[in-house]
């Protein structure tokens, strides 16, 4: 009987020590992650063809976000351009881990496991919901940029939503409540079209100036520039919306936000539970001595 109690006591103590060790390792990983930025210096040097690719950081974006909002139209233009300048237009597999398209282990081990299993994306890449984290990482294409802009504008009381077409995703925002005036904001390109979707679709040539100016600065042939503008014209004129059953942008953002909030809660809650369980087992083991 005494031997059985001794064996049980040792077993409980070992299990308690194992849980305490796991808790310590996870807490250490989380604390290290607090001081490890997802911003890679290479995102400021990477050349993609977009002349406005990453030239400012998250701090500068938030300076603009927190600036004077009395002129709503100027404000949404400034924030749209800022988001465009803070996000490197890049989503290729070759630098997936270098640019943290796949959430690193030290940032969130829950996400890391989910991505490794391919539950979110077959390659493990993830578009971040939290605008501050997304801007810190500073990489993505139209979906990521639109998610950031919608979050920033809505947080400031400016009604906005992302519009998902099969070829492109952009944002539409209410810039004048009294006149019910909506504009198209393209944070991927850093372009603002001063009209709503229907107006731009019917008269794209009247709104294309912003895209033309940007495309003219591309280091490509004239034929390529013309092709790029023609592609954009086709996108806006046809308005080939995504089938909600295949891709629902609003639902996509909501799901990502819920998942993120849960993952960032669990990454701290789990080691706390391990710590408490370890302490309980160690305490109980003494009772069986």
N, C-alpha and C positions, 0 to 999 in steps of 0.2 A: 504493500500500500504506500509506504514511504517512498519507494523507488518510483512508483507510478506518478506520485505527486512531484517528485524531483524532475522526472522526464517531462511532465506537463509544464512545469515551471520553466524549464530550460527552453522548451519549444515555444511557449508564449513569449519569453524574453527575446529569443532569436527573431521571431516574427515581428515583435515590437521594434527591435533594432533595425531590421530590414525596412520597415515602413518609415521609421524616423530618418534613415539614410536616404531613402527615395524622396522624402519630403524636403530634406536639406538640399539635395541635388536639384530638385525642381525650383525651389525658392532661389537658389544660386543662379540657375539658368534665367529665371524671370528677372532677377535684379540686374544681371549682366545685360539682358535685353533692353532694360530701361536706359542704358548708357550706350547702346549700340544702334546707330542710326541705319535706316534702310537706304539712305541716300548714298549712291555710289558716285565718286568724282567723275567717273567715265561718262556719266550721262550729260555732262556739260561739254564734252569734247566729241561725242558721237555724232557723225554726220549722216543725215538721213535724206537730205534733199529739201527739207523744210527749212527756210532761212530763219524762221522764228523759233526753232527748236531750243531747248532749255537754256534760257539766258538769265532767269531769276529764280530765287528759291521760295520756299513756303513763307518765310518771314516777310518777304516783300509782297507776296500775294495778300497776306492778312493785313498788311499795312493799307493796301488799297481797299480791301473788303471793309475795313473799319474806318474808311475815310467818309467825307461828307456825302450824304445821300439825298440832299434836297433836289438835285437834278437827277431824277431816276434814269432818264435816257443816257445821260453821260456816265452815270454810275454803272449801269449794266454793260455798257460798252467797255469801260475801263476794266471791270472784273473779268469779262470774257477774254479780252486781250491778255490780261495777267495770267489767267489759267493756261492759255495757249503757250505763253512764254515759259511757264513753269513745268510743263509736261513734255518730255522727249517723245516725239512721235515714233515709237519703236515697240514692236511686240513679237520679235523674232525669237526662235528657239535657241539660237547659238549663245545668247548671253542671258539665258533665263535665270540662272542662279546668281550671276554677277550683279545683275540689275534687280534682283529680288522679285522677279515676276512670280516666282514661287516663294511664298512666305517662309523666311528662314526659321530654323529651329529656335534660335534665341529670341526671336520676336514673338512667336506663339507656337509652342510645341503641339497644341491641339490642331491648328491649321496645318502644320508641317505634316502631321500624320494623315490628315484628311487629304492633303494634296498628294502625298506619296502614294496613297491608295487610289488616286485618280477619281475620287468621288465628285469633285467639282468640275474638273477639266482633265481630259485625257493626258495632257502634258503637265498638269499641276499648276498652270498659271492662274492668277486670281486678280480680279479687278476690285479694288478696295472701296468700301462704302464710306468709311470715315474720311472726310475731306482733308483733315490735317495729316493723317497717315499717308493718304494717297499723294498729297503734295510733297511730303517729305521724300517718298520714294521717287516721285517725279518721272514716271514712265507710263506709257499707255497710248491708246489711239482714241477714236471718237467715243467709244462707250465709256471709257474711264474719264475722259475730259468732261463729258456731258454729266456723268454722275457727280463729279466734283462741283460743277457750276450750279446744277439744280440744288444741291445741298447748301451751297453758300448763299444763293439768292433766297431760297425759302427760309433760311435761318434769319434773314434780314427782313422778312415780311414781303418779299417780292414774289408773287405767284409765278411759278415756272414748272415746266415738265419736259421730260426728254421724249423726243419723237423718234421711233425706230423705223427706218426704211430698210429694205433688204440690202441696199448698197451703202448706207450711211446713217449715222445717228447724230442728231443735233438737238438744241434746246429752243423752246419757245417760251417767251416771258411776257407778262402783262406790264407794260411800261407806262400806261396811263389808264387808271381805273375809271375815271369819269368818261373818257371816250371809248373805253373797252378796246384799247389799242395794244396789239400784240406784235412783237418783233421776233425774228428768227436769230438765234445766237449760235454760232458755230465755234465752240472753244477748241476744237481740234485744229482748225485753220486760223483761229483768231479773227474771224470775220463776223460782222453784224449786218444783217439785212433788215432795213427799216420797213418791214411789212409783214403781214401774217402769211400763213402757209398758202392760202388760196390766192392771194395777190401775187406772191412770188412765183407760184406755179404757173399762173396765167401770163405773167410779164417778167420772166427771169432776166431778160436783157436789160431791164430798167434797174435791176438790183445787183448785177454781176460785178460792178466796179471794184468792190472790196476783194473779190476773188482774183480779178484780173491783175490788180496791183501786186498781189502776193505771188501769183503765178509768173508774172514778168520778172520777178527777182530770182526765179529758179535758174540754176545753172544747167539748163537742158536746151535742146534744140527748139526752134520755133514750132515745129510740127508737134513735138511733145507738149508744149505749152497749150497749143490749140486743142489737142486731144484731151488734156486735163480739164480745160474749160468746157468742152463739149460733154464730157462725162458728167460734170456737175450740173450742166444745163439739163441733161437727160434725167438725172436724179430728181431734180426739183420739178420738172415739168410732168414727169410720169407719176411721182409720188407713190412709188410701189411699196406700200406699207407691209411690214412683217405680219404674217398671220399670227394673231395672239396665241393660237394653240401651239405654234412653233417657237415664238419668242415674244414675251410680253415684258417690255422695258420696265414698266412700273412694278410688276411683280418681281422681276429680276432684282431691282434695287431693294425692294422690301425684304426679299429673301436673303440677300447679301448682308443687309443691315442687321437682320435678326441673327443670322449666323455669326457675324462678327461680335455682336454684343454678347452672345452666348459663349463664344470661344474665348473672349478676353475675360469673361467672368470665371469660366471653368479653369483657365490656366492658373488662377490664384486659389480658387476654391478647392481644387483637387489636392494640392500639397497641404492645405490647411486640414482637410479631412484625413490625409495620411498622417499628419503630425498628431492629431487628436487620437486617431486609432492606435498609433504607435505608443503614445503615452499611456493609454488605457491598458494595452496589452502588457506593457512593462509594469504597470501598477498591479494588475491582476496576477502577474507571474510571481510577485512577492508574496501574495496571499496563499500561494500553493507551495511555498517552501516548507 
